[in-house]
Amino acid sequence: MKILLKTTSYALFFSLLSACQVFSFWQKQPIDFSKLNKLVAISKGACFGRCPVYTMVVYDNGIVSYEGKDNTEKKRLIHQTTF
């Protein structure tokens, strides 16, 4: 009985360990935006008040990027695929 429990524990441990390798494959990879073709771009510049400053670009492969620069809720580069 102890051998069965020990074998089952090892099998469970190694299966969970190998599953971590599979999930790391699905993590988002960095995108080189300079190699993509822009389809539409919208940019909003600064004003004398508290106007939001941002840039949003839609690429031909379905990726949308948003970069909030000033007076926006999210001040960073965000990208998402549309499919």
PAFIZA-783267 format. One record per residue (C-alpha): residue number from 1; x negated, y negated, z. Coordinates in Angstrom, 1 decimal, decimal comma, always signed. Each point is the difference from the previous one (the first is absolute). Layout:
// PAFIZA-783267
<NUM <X Y Z>>;
...
END
This chain:
// PAFIZA-783267
<1 <+0,0 +0,0 +0,0>>;
<2 <-2,9 -2,4 +0,8>>;
<3 <-1,6 +0,7 -3,4>>;
<4 <+3,3 -0,8 -1,8>>;
<5 <+0,4 -3,2 +2,0>>;
<6 <-3,6 -1,1 -0,7>>;
<7 <+0,2 +0,9 -3,7>>;
<8 <+3,3 -2,0 -0,3>>;
<9 <-1,6 -2,9 +1,8>>;
<10 <-3,0 -0,1 -2,4>>;
<11 <+2,3 +0,4 -3,1>>;
<12 <+2,1 -2,9 +1,2>>;
<13 <-3,0 -2,2 +0,8>>;
<14 <-1,7 +0,6 -3,4>>;
<15 <+3,3 -0,5 -1,9>>;
<16 <+0,5 -3,4 +1,7>>;
<17 <-3,6 -0,9 -0,6>>;
<18 <+0,3 +0,8 -3,7>>;
<19 <+3,3 -1,9 -0,2>>;
<20 <-1,8 -3,2 +1,0>>;
<21 <-2,2 +0,3 -3,1>>;
<22 <+3,2 +0,1 -2,2>>;
<23 <+1,5 -3,1 +1,6>>;
<24 <-3,2 -2,0 -0,4>>;
<25 <+0,4 +0,6 -3,8>>;
<26 <+3,4 -1,9 +0,0>>;
<27 <-1,4 -3,1 +1,7>>;
<28 <+0,1 -3,1 -2,0>>;
<29 <-3,1 -0,6 -2,0>>;
<30 <-1,4 -3,6 -0,6>>;
<31 <+1,1 -1,5 -3,3>>;
<32 <-2,3 -2,0 -2,2>>;
<33 <+2,4 -2,7 -1,2>>;
<34 <-2,5 -1,4 -2,5>>;
<35 <+0,4 +3,1 -2,2>>;
<36 <+3,8 -0,3 -0,2>>;
<37 <+2,0 -1,9 -2,6>>;
<38 <+2,3 -2,7 +1,4>>;
<39 <+3,6 +0,0 -1,3>>;
<40 <+1,4 -2,9 +2,1>>;
<41 <-1,6 -2,3 +2,6>>;
<42 <+1,6 -2,5 +2,3>>;
<43 <-2,0 -2,4 +2,1>>;
<44 <+1,1 -2,7 +2,5>>;
<45 <-2,4 -2,7 +1,0>>;
<46 <-0,2 -2,3 +3,0>>;
<47 <+1,9 -3,1 +0,7>>;
<48 <-0,1 -2,8 +2,7>>;
<49 <+2,3 +2,0 +2,3>>;
<50 <+0,2 +3,6 +1,1>>;
<51 <+0,5 +1,5 -3,5>>;
<52 <-0,9 +3,7 -0,4>>;
<53 <-3,1 +0,7 -2,0>>;
<54 <+0,0 +3,4 -1,7>>;
<55 <-0,7 +1,9 -3,2>>;
<56 <+2,1 +2,9 -1,3>>;
<57 <-1,1 +2,1 -3,1>>;
<58 <+1,8 +2,8 -1,8>>;
<59 <-2,3 +2,3 -2,0>>;
<60 <+1,0 +2,0 -3,0>>;
<61 <-0,5 +3,4 +1,8>>;
<62 <+2,7 -0,9 +2,6>>;
<63 <-2,2 -1,3 +2,8>>;
<64 <+1,2 -3,2 +1,7>>;
<65 <-2,5 -2,0 +2,2>>;
<66 <+0,8 -2,8 +2,4>>;
<67 <-2,6 -2,2 +1,6>>;
<68 <+1,2 -2,4 +2,7>>;
<69 <-2,5 -2,8 +0,6>>;
<70 <+1,5 -2,7 +2,2>>;
<71 <+3,4 -0,6 +1,7>>;
<72 <+1,2 +3,5 -0,7>>;
<73 <+1,1 +2,8 +2,3>>;
<74 <-2,6 +2,4 -1,4>>;
<75 <-3,4 -1,5 -0,7>>;
<76 <-1,7 +2,8 -1,8>>;
<77 <+0,0 +2,0 -3,2>>;
<78 <+2,8 +2,5 -0,3>>;
<79 <+0,6 +2,3 -2,9>>;
<80 <+2,6 +2,5 -0,9>>;
<81 <+0,9 +2,3 -2,9>>;
<82 <+3,4 -0,4 -1,4>>;
<83 <+0,5 +3,7 -0,6>>;
END
